[in-house]
Amino acid sequence: MIITIKGRRYRLSPGLTEFVRGAQYGLGLAVSMAAGILLVTAFMLAALRYGA
């Protein structure tokens, strides 16, 4: 995996590449989970408030 920062290229070792990929995947998972929890919480609050 080669990443470019400000015109400079850096070659990452396979281990570091896997780490970065895992971090991105974990971050995406955490964000989607947090969004899901927020949605469910908001839905439940609305249901309680309007007596659904």
PDB file of N, CA, C, O and CB in Angstrom:
ATOM      1  N   MET A   1       0.856  -1.188   0.000  1.00  0.00           N
ATOM      2  CA  MET A   1       0.000   0.000   0.000  1.00  0.00           C
ATOM      3  C   MET A   1       0.888   1.233   0.000  1.00  0.00           C
ATOM      4  O   MET A   1       1.787   1.365   0.831  1.00  0.00           O
ATOM      5  CB  MET A   1      -0.966   0.008   1.230  1.00  0.00           C
ATOM      6  N   ILE A   2       0.630   2.121  -0.929  1.00  0.00           N
ATOM      7  CA  ILE A   2       1.416   3.358  -1.014  1.00  0.00           C
ATOM      8  C   ILE A   2       0.475   4.537  -0.817  1.00  0.00           C
ATOM      9  O   ILE A   2      -0.511   4.682  -1.539  1.00  0.00           O
ATOM     10  CB  ILE A   2       2.170   3.468  -2.388  1.00  0.00           C
ATOM     11  N   ILE A   3       0.782   5.368   0.154  1.00  0.00           N
ATOM     12  CA  ILE A   3      -0.047   6.548   0.381  1.00  0.00           C
ATOM     13  C   ILE A   3       0.740   7.787   0.013  1.00  0.00           C
ATOM     14  O   ILE A   3       1.961   7.823   0.164  1.00  0.00           O
ATOM     15  CB  ILE A   3      -0.527   6.623   1.848  1.00  0.00           C
ATOM     16  N   THR A   4       0.041   8.805  -0.472  1.00  0.00           N
ATOM     17  CA  THR A   4       0.684  10.047  -0.883  1.00  0.00           C
ATOM     18  C   THR A   4       0.228  11.175   0.016  1.00  0.00           C
ATOM     19  O   THR A   4      -0.969  11.429   0.149  1.00  0.00           O
ATOM     20  CB  THR A   4       0.376  10.371  -2.356  1.00  0.00           C
ATOM     21  N   ILE A   5       1.189  11.858   0.639  1.00  0.00           N
ATOM     22  CA  ILE A   5       0.881  12.997   1.497  1.00  0.00           C
ATOM     23  C   ILE A   5       1.680  14.198   1.002  1.00  0.00           C
ATOM     24  O   ILE A   5       2.911  14.191   1.009  1.00  0.00           O
ATOM     25  CB  ILE A   5       1.203  12.685   2.998  1.00  0.00           C
ATOM     26  N   LYS A   6       0.955  15.226   0.573  1.00  0.00           N
ATOM     27  CA  LYS A   6       1.585  16.462   0.077  1.00  0.00           C
ATOM     28  C   LYS A   6       2.644  16.169  -0.981  1.00  0.00           C
ATOM     29  O   LYS A   6       3.745  16.718  -0.941  1.00  0.00           O
ATOM     30  CB  LYS A   6       2.216  17.242   1.238  1.00  0.00           C
ATOM     31  N   GLY A   7       2.295  15.290  -1.934  1.00  0.00           N
ATOM     32  CA  GLY A   7       3.203  15.016  -3.040  1.00  0.00           C
ATOM     33  C   GLY A   7       4.294  14.015  -2.728  1.00  0.00           C
ATOM     34  O   GLY A   7       5.033  13.615  -3.627  1.00  0.00           O
ATOM     35  N   ARG A   8       4.416  13.594  -1.461  1.00  0.00           N
ATOM     36  CA  ARG A   8       5.431  12.607  -1.105  1.00  0.00           C
ATOM     37  C   ARG A   8       4.772  11.246  -0.991  1.00  0.00           C
ATOM     38  O   ARG A   8       3.646  11.130  -0.507  1.00  0.00           O
ATOM     39  CB  ARG A   8       6.148  12.986   0.219  1.00  0.00           C
ATOM     40  N   ARG A   9       5.470  10.229  -1.432  1.00  0.00           N
ATOM     41  CA  ARG A   9       4.909   8.886  -1.378  1.00  0.00           C
ATOM     42  C   ARG A   9       5.560   8.095  -0.255  1.00  0.00           C
ATOM     43  O   ARG A   9       6.777   8.124  -0.073  1.00  0.00           O
ATOM     44  CB  ARG A   9       5.092   8.163  -2.721  1.00  0.00           C
ATOM     45  N   TYR A  10       4.733   7.400   0.481  1.00  0.00           N
ATOM     46  CA  TYR A  10       5.229   6.561   1.558  1.00  0.00           C
ATOM     47  C   TYR A  10       4.758   5.131   1.327  1.00  0.00           C
ATOM     48  O   TYR A  10       3.575   4.883   1.097  1.00  0.00           O
ATOM     49  CB  TYR A  10       4.755   7.087   2.938  1.00  0.00           C
ATOM     50  N   ARG A  11       5.699   4.197   1.392  1.00  0.00           N
ATOM     51  CA  ARG A  11       5.330   2.796   1.242  1.00  0.00           C
ATOM     52  C   ARG A  11       5.169   2.200   2.632  1.00  0.00           C
ATOM     53  O   ARG A  11       6.092   2.223   3.446  1.00  0.00           O
ATOM     54  CB  ARG A  11       6.393   2.009   0.407  1.00  0.00           C
ATOM     55  N   LEU A  12       3.962   1.657   2.891  1.00  0.00           N
ATOM     56  CA  LEU A  12       3.697   1.073   4.192  1.00  0.00           C
ATOM     57  C   LEU A  12       3.991  -0.417   4.165  1.00  0.00           C
ATOM     58  O   LEU A  12       3.763  -1.095   3.163  1.00  0.00           O
ATOM     59  CB  LEU A  12       2.250   1.327   4.615  1.00  0.00           C
ATOM     60  N   SER A  13       4.499  -0.909   5.276  1.00  0.00           N
ATOM     61  CA  SER A  13       4.727  -2.341   5.382  1.00  0.00           C
ATOM     62  C   SER A  13       3.373  -3.046   5.461  1.00  0.00           C
ATOM     63  O   SER A  13       2.386  -2.438   5.874  1.00  0.00           O
ATOM     64  CB  SER A  13       5.611  -2.680   6.622  1.00  0.00           C
ATOM     65  N   PRO A  14       3.315  -4.324   5.068  1.00  0.00           N
ATOM     66  CA  PRO A  14       2.037  -5.055   5.074  1.00  0.00           C
ATOM     67  C   PRO A  14       1.330  -5.009   6.426  1.00  0.00           C
ATOM     68  O   PRO A  14       0.107  -4.882   6.478  1.00  0.00           O
ATOM     69  CB  PRO A  14       2.270  -6.501   4.681  1.00  0.00           C
ATOM     70  N   GLY A  15       2.075  -5.111   7.509  1.00  0.00           N
ATOM     71  CA  GLY A  15       1.472  -5.073   8.837  1.00  0.00           C
ATOM     72  C   GLY A  15       0.798  -3.744   9.102  1.00  0.00           C
ATOM     73  O   GLY A  15      -0.309  -3.691   9.638  1.00  0.00           O
ATOM     74  N   LEU A  16       1.475  -2.664   8.720  1.00  0.00           N
ATOM     75  CA  LEU A  16       0.922  -1.326   8.926  1.00  0.00           C
ATOM     76  C   LEU A  16      -0.300  -1.121   8.043  1.00  0.00           C
ATOM     77  O   LEU A  16      -1.273  -0.489   8.454  1.00  0.00           O
ATOM     78  CB  LEU A  16       1.981  -0.246   8.633  1.00  0.00           C
ATOM     79  N   THR A  17      -0.244  -1.660   6.827  1.00  0.00           N
ATOM     80  CA  THR A  17      -1.382  -1.571   5.914  1.00  0.00           C
ATOM     81  C   THR A  17      -2.604  -2.238   6.530  1.00  0.00           C
ATOM     82  O   THR A  17      -3.702  -1.682   6.503  1.00  0.00           O
ATOM     83  CB  THR A  17      -1.045  -2.219   4.556  1.00  0.00           C
ATOM     84  N   GLU A  18      -2.412  -3.434   7.087  1.00  0.00           N
ATOM     85  CA  GLU A  18      -3.515  -4.151   7.730  1.00  0.00           C
ATOM     86  C   GLU A  18      -4.036  -3.360   8.920  1.00  0.00           C
ATOM     87  O   GLU A  18      -5.245  -3.307   9.148  1.00  0.00           O
ATOM     88  CB  GLU A  18      -3.065  -5.555   8.179  1.00  0.00           C
ATOM     89  N   PHE A  19      -3.136  -2.745   9.680  1.00  0.00           N
ATOM     90  CA  PHE A  19      -3.535  -1.958  10.846  1.00  0.00           C
ATOM     91  C   PHE A  19      -4.397  -0.779  10.429  1.00  0.00           C
ATOM     92  O   PHE A  19      -5.436  -0.516  11.035  1.00  0.00           O
ATOM     93  CB  PHE A  19      -2.303  -1.466  11.612  1.00  0.00           C
ATOM     94  N   VAL A  20      -3.962  -0.064   9.387  1.00  0.00           N
ATOM     95  CA  VAL A  20      -4.721   1.093   8.899  1.00  0.00           C
ATOM     96  C   VAL A  20      -6.089   0.651   8.389  1.00  0.00           C
ATOM     97  O   VAL A  20      -7.102   1.293   8.667  1.00  0.00           O
ATOM     98  CB  VAL A  20      -3.944   1.826   7.781  1.00  0.00           C
ATOM     99  N   ARG A  21      -6.108  -0.438   7.649  1.00  0.00           N
ATOM    100  CA  ARG A  21      -7.366  -0.962   7.108  1.00  0.00           C
ATOM    101  C   ARG A  21      -8.297  -1.368   8.253  1.00  0.00           C
ATOM    102  O   ARG A  21      -9.495  -1.085   8.216  1.00  0.00           O
ATOM    103  CB  ARG A  21      -7.098  -2.172   6.169  1.00  0.00           C
ATOM    104  N   GLY A  22      -7.746  -2.025   9.257  1.00  0.00           N
ATOM    105  CA  GLY A  22      -8.536  -2.431  10.415  1.00  0.00           C
ATOM    106  C   GLY A  22      -9.067  -1.232  11.180  1.00  0.00           C
ATOM    107  O   GLY A  22     -10.207  -1.242  11.644  1.00  0.00           O
ATOM    108  N   ALA A  23      -8.238  -0.193  11.313  1.00  0.00           N
ATOM    109  CA  ALA A  23      -8.663   1.010  12.025  1.00  0.00           C
ATOM    110  C   ALA A  23      -9.807   1.689  11.282  1.00  0.00           C
ATOM    111  O   ALA A  23     -10.783   2.118  11.898  1.00  0.00           O
ATOM    112  CB  ALA A  23      -7.484   1.984  12.197  1.00  0.00           C
ATOM    113  N   GLN A  24      -9.688   1.787   9.959  1.00  0.00           N
ATOM    114  CA  GLN A  24     -10.750   2.392   9.160  1.00  0.00           C
ATOM    115  C   GLN A  24     -12.035   1.586   9.280  1.00  0.00           C
ATOM    116  O   GLN A  24     -13.117   2.158   9.417  1.00  0.00           O
ATOM    117  CB  GLN A  24     -10.326   2.499   7.690  1.00  0.00           C
ATOM    118  N   TYR A  25     -11.924   0.261   9.230  1.00  0.00           N
ATOM    119  CA  TYR A  25     -13.088  -0.610   9.320  1.00  0.00           C
ATOM    120  C   TYR A  25     -13.736  -0.476  10.697  1.00  0.00           C
ATOM    121  O   TYR A  25     -14.957  -0.377  10.813  1.00  0.00           O
ATOM    122  CB  TYR A  25     -12.693  -2.077   9.046  1.00  0.00           C
ATOM    123  N   GLY A  26     -12.898  -0.474  11.745  1.00  0.00           N
ATOM    124  CA  GLY A  26     -13.406  -0.335  13.107  1.00  0.00           C
ATOM    125  C   GLY A  26     -14.093   1.004  13.315  1.00  0.00           C
ATOM    126  O   GLY A  26     -15.128   1.090  13.977  1.00  0.00           O
ATOM    127  N   LEU A  27     -13.509   2.041  12.744  1.00  0.00           N
ATOM    128  CA  LEU A  27     -14.088   3.378  12.867  1.00  0.00           C
ATOM    129  C   LEU A  27     -15.442   3.436  12.177  1.00  0.00           C
ATOM    130  O   LEU A  27     -16.404   3.975  12.725  1.00  0.00           O
ATOM    131  CB  LEU A  27     -13.143   4.436  12.276  1.00  0.00           C
ATOM    132  N   GLY A  28     -15.514   2.882  10.976  1.00  0.00           N
ATOM    133  CA  GLY A  28     -16.788   2.859  10.251  1.00  0.00           C
ATOM    134  C   GLY A  28     -17.851   2.085  11.007  1.00  0.00           C
ATOM    135  O   GLY A  28     -19.015   2.484  11.056  1.00  0.00           O
ATOM    136  N   LEU A  29     -17.431   0.959  11.600  1.00  0.00           N
ATOM    137  CA  LEU A  29     -18.355   0.129  12.374  1.00  0.00           C
ATOM    138  C   LEU A  29     -18.864   0.899  13.587  1.00  0.00           C
ATOM    139  O   LEU A  29     -20.060   0.887  13.879  1.00  0.00           O
ATOM    140  CB  LEU A  29     -17.670  -1.182  12.818  1.00  0.00           C
ATOM    141  N   ALA A  30     -17.949   1.570  14.295  1.00  0.00           N
ATOM    142  CA  ALA A  30     -18.330   2.320  15.492  1.00  0.00           C
ATOM    143  C   ALA A  30     -19.291   3.450  15.143  1.00  0.00           C
ATOM    144  O   ALA A  30     -20.273   3.676  15.850  1.00  0.00           O
ATOM    145  CB  ALA A  30     -17.085   2.885  16.191  1.00  0.00           C
ATOM    146  N   VAL A  31     -19.007   4.158  14.049  1.00  0.00           N
ATOM    147  CA  VAL A  31     -19.861   5.274  13.633  1.00  0.00           C
ATOM    148  C   VAL A  31     -21.255   4.779  13.265  1.00  0.00           C
ATOM    149  O   VAL A  31     -22.257   5.377  13.660  1.00  0.00           O
ATOM    150  CB  VAL A  31     -19.233   6.020  12.442  1.00  0.00           C
ATOM    151  N   SER A  32     -21.315   3.677  12.503  1.00  0.00           N
ATOM    152  CA  SER A  32     -22.616   3.153  12.092  1.00  0.00           C
ATOM    153  C   SER A  32     -23.399   2.631  13.294  1.00  0.00           C
ATOM    154  O   SER A  32     -24.618   2.787  13.360  1.00  0.00           O
ATOM    155  CB  SER A  32     -22.439   2.039  11.051  1.00  0.00           C
ATOM    156  N   MET A  33     -22.703   2.015  14.238  1.00  0.00           N
ATOM    157  CA  MET A  33     -23.373   1.531  15.451  1.00  0.00           C
ATOM    158  C   MET A  33     -23.914   2.696  16.266  1.00  0.00           C
ATOM    159  O   MET A  33     -25.045   2.648  16.749  1.00  0.00           O
ATOM    160  CB  MET A  33     -22.409   0.689  16.307  1.00  0.00           C
ATOM    161  N   ALA A  34     -23.105   3.746  16.422  1.00  0.00           N
ATOM    162  CA  ALA A  34     -23.535   4.920  17.181  1.00  0.00           C
ATOM    163  C   ALA A  34     -24.746   5.564  16.520  1.00  0.00           C
ATOM    164  O   ALA A  34     -25.684   5.977  17.202  1.00  0.00           O
ATOM    165  CB  ALA A  34     -22.388   5.939  17.302  1.00  0.00           C
ATOM    166  N   ALA A  35     -24.727   5.651  15.193  1.00  0.00           N
ATOM    167  CA  ALA A  35     -25.856   6.236  14.465  1.00  0.00           C
ATOM    168  C   ALA A  35     -27.111   5.387  14.669  1.00  0.00           C
ATOM    169  O   ALA A  35     -28.204   5.921  14.859  1.00  0.00           O
ATOM    170  CB  ALA A  35     -25.528   6.360  12.954  1.00  0.00           C
ATOM    171  N   GLY A  36     -26.950   4.076  14.629  1.00  0.00           N
ATOM    172  CA  GLY A  36     -28.079   3.176  14.831  1.00  0.00           C
ATOM    173  C   GLY A  36     -28.670   3.324  16.223  1.00  0.00           C
ATOM    174  O   GLY A  36     -29.889   3.372  16.387  1.00  0.00           O
ATOM    175  N   ILE A  37     -27.797   3.398  17.231  1.00  0.00           N
ATOM    176  CA  ILE A  37     -28.257   3.556  18.612  1.00  0.00           C
ATOM    177  C   ILE A  37     -28.988   4.884  18.776  1.00  0.00           C
ATOM    178  O   ILE A  37     -30.025   4.948  19.437  1.00  0.00           O
ATOM    179  CB  ILE A  37     -27.069   3.471  19.598  1.00  0.00           C
ATOM    180  N   LEU A  38     -28.450   5.941  18.177  1.00  0.00           N
ATOM    181  CA  LEU A  38     -29.099   7.260  18.255  1.00  0.00           C
ATOM    182  C   LEU A  38     -30.477   7.216  17.604  1.00  0.00           C
ATOM    183  O   LEU A  38     -31.442   7.762  18.140  1.00  0.00           O
ATOM    184  CB  LEU A  38     -28.224   8.341  17.577  1.00  0.00           C
ATOM    185  N   LEU A  39     -30.563   6.566  16.449  1.00  0.00           N
ATOM    186  CA  LEU A  39     -31.847   6.452  15.747  1.00  0.00           C
ATOM    187  C   LEU A  39     -32.869   5.714  16.599  1.00  0.00           C
ATOM    188  O   LEU A  39     -34.003   6.169  16.747  1.00  0.00           O
ATOM    189  CB  LEU A  39     -31.666   5.729  14.403  1.00  0.00           C
ATOM    190  N   VAL A  40     -32.470   4.581  17.159  1.00  0.00           N
ATOM    191  CA  VAL A  40     -33.379   3.786  17.988  1.00  0.00           C
ATOM    192  C   VAL A  40     -33.808   4.575  19.216  1.00  0.00           C
ATOM    193  O   VAL A  40     -34.981   4.562  19.592  1.00  0.00           O
ATOM    194  CB  VAL A  40     -32.713   2.465  18.411  1.00  0.00           C
ATOM    195  N   THR A  41     -32.852   5.265  19.844  1.00  0.00           N
ATOM    196  CA  THR A  41     -33.159   6.057  21.041  1.00  0.00           C
ATOM    197  C   THR A  41     -34.157   7.164  20.708  1.00  0.00           C
ATOM    198  O   THR A  41     -35.129   7.369  21.434  1.00  0.00           O
ATOM    199  CB  THR A  41     -31.867   6.663  21.638  1.00  0.00           C
ATOM    200  N   ALA A  42     -33.913   7.877  19.608  1.00  0.00           N
ATOM    201  CA  ALA A  42     -34.808   8.963  19.203  1.00  0.00           C
ATOM    202  C   ALA A  42     -36.199   8.413  18.897  1.00  0.00           C
ATOM    203  O   ALA A  42     -37.204   9.031  19.247  1.00  0.00           O
ATOM    204  CB  ALA A  42     -34.241   9.709  17.972  1.00  0.00           C
ATOM    205  N   PHE A  43     -36.258   7.259  18.248  1.00  0.00           N
ATOM    206  CA  PHE A  43     -37.538   6.642  17.903  1.00  0.00           C
ATOM    207  C   PHE A  43     -38.309   6.256  19.165  1.00  0.00           C
ATOM    208  O   PHE A  43     -39.517   6.475  19.257  1.00  0.00           O
ATOM    209  CB  PHE A  43     -37.318   5.403  17.014  1.00  0.00           C
ATOM    210  N   MET A  44     -37.598   5.682  20.131  1.00  0.00           N
ATOM    211  CA  MET A  44     -38.244   5.283  21.387  1.00  0.00           C
ATOM    212  C   MET A  44     -38.735   6.491  22.159  1.00  0.00           C
ATOM    213  O   MET A  44     -39.831   6.466  22.719  1.00  0.00           O
ATOM    214  CB  MET A  44     -37.283   4.472  22.253  1.00  0.00           C
ATOM    215  N   LEU A  45     -37.932   7.558  22.198  1.00  0.00           N
ATOM    216  CA  LEU A  45     -38.347   8.785  22.889  1.00  0.00           C
ATOM    217  C   LEU A  45     -39.598   9.370  22.255  1.00  0.00           C
ATOM    218  O   LEU A  45     -40.518   9.799  22.951  1.00  0.00           O
ATOM    219  CB  LEU A  45     -37.218   9.823  22.871  1.00  0.00           C
ATOM    220  N   ALA A  46     -39.623   9.383  20.909  1.00  0.00           N
ATOM    221  CA  ALA A  46     -40.782   9.903  20.194  1.00  0.00           C
ATOM    222  C   ALA A  46     -42.015   9.047  20.493  1.00  0.00           C
ATOM    223  O   ALA A  46     -43.110   9.574  20.688  1.00  0.00           O
ATOM    224  CB  ALA A  46     -40.508   9.945  18.674  1.00  0.00           C
ATOM    225  N   ALA A  47     -41.831   7.724  20.527  1.00  0.00           N
ATOM    226  CA  ALA A  47     -42.946   6.818  20.811  1.00  0.00           C
ATOM    227  C   ALA A  47     -43.482   7.071  22.215  1.00  0.00           C
ATOM    228  O   ALA A  47     -44.694   7.094  22.426  1.00  0.00           O
ATOM    229  CB  ALA A  47     -42.506   5.344  20.661  1.00  0.00           C
ATOM    230  N   LEU A  48     -42.580   7.259  23.171  1.00  0.00           N
ATOM    231  CA  LEU A  48     -43.028   7.518  24.543  1.00  0.00           C
ATOM    232  C   LEU A  48     -43.748   8.856  24.640  1.00  0.00           C
ATOM    233  O   LEU A  48     -44.788   8.974  25.290  1.00  0.00           O
ATOM    234  CB  LEU A  48     -41.837   7.493  25.509  1.00  0.00           C
ATOM    235  N   ARG A  49     -43.179   9.859  23.985  1.00  0.00           N
ATOM    236  CA  ARG A  49     -43.746  11.206  24.085  1.00  0.00           C
ATOM    237  C   ARG A  49     -45.149  11.282  23.472  1.00  0.00           C
ATOM    238  O   ARG A  49     -46.050  11.916  24.022  1.00  0.00           O
ATOM    239  CB  ARG A  49     -42.825  12.213  23.398  1.00  0.00           C
ATOM    240  N   TYR A  50     -45.308  10.623  22.325  1.00  0.00           N
ATOM    241  CA  TYR A  50     -46.611  10.709  21.628  1.00  0.00           C
ATOM    242  C   TYR A  50     -47.522   9.523  21.930  1.00  0.00           C
ATOM    243  O   TYR A  50     -48.573   9.355  21.311  1.00  0.00           O
ATOM    244  CB  TYR A  50     -46.391  10.801  20.123  1.00  0.00           C
ATOM    245  N   GLY A  51     -47.102   8.709  22.890  1.00  0.00           N
ATOM    246  CA  GLY A  51     -47.953   7.614  23.341  1.00  0.00           C
ATOM    247  C   GLY A  51     -48.299   6.617  22.266  1.00  0.00           C
ATOM    248  O   GLY A  51     -49.437   6.152  22.195  1.00  0.00           O
ATOM    249  N   ALA A  52     -47.337   6.276  21.425  1.00  0.00           N
ATOM    250  CA  ALA A  52     -47.601   5.333  20.341  1.00  0.00           C
ATOM    251  C   ALA A  52     -47.720   3.916  20.918  1.00  0.00           C
ATOM    252  O   ALA A  52     -47.943   2.962  20.173  1.00  0.00           O
ATOM    253  CB  ALA A  52     -46.474   5.400  19.260  1.00  0.00           C
TER     254      ALA A  52
END
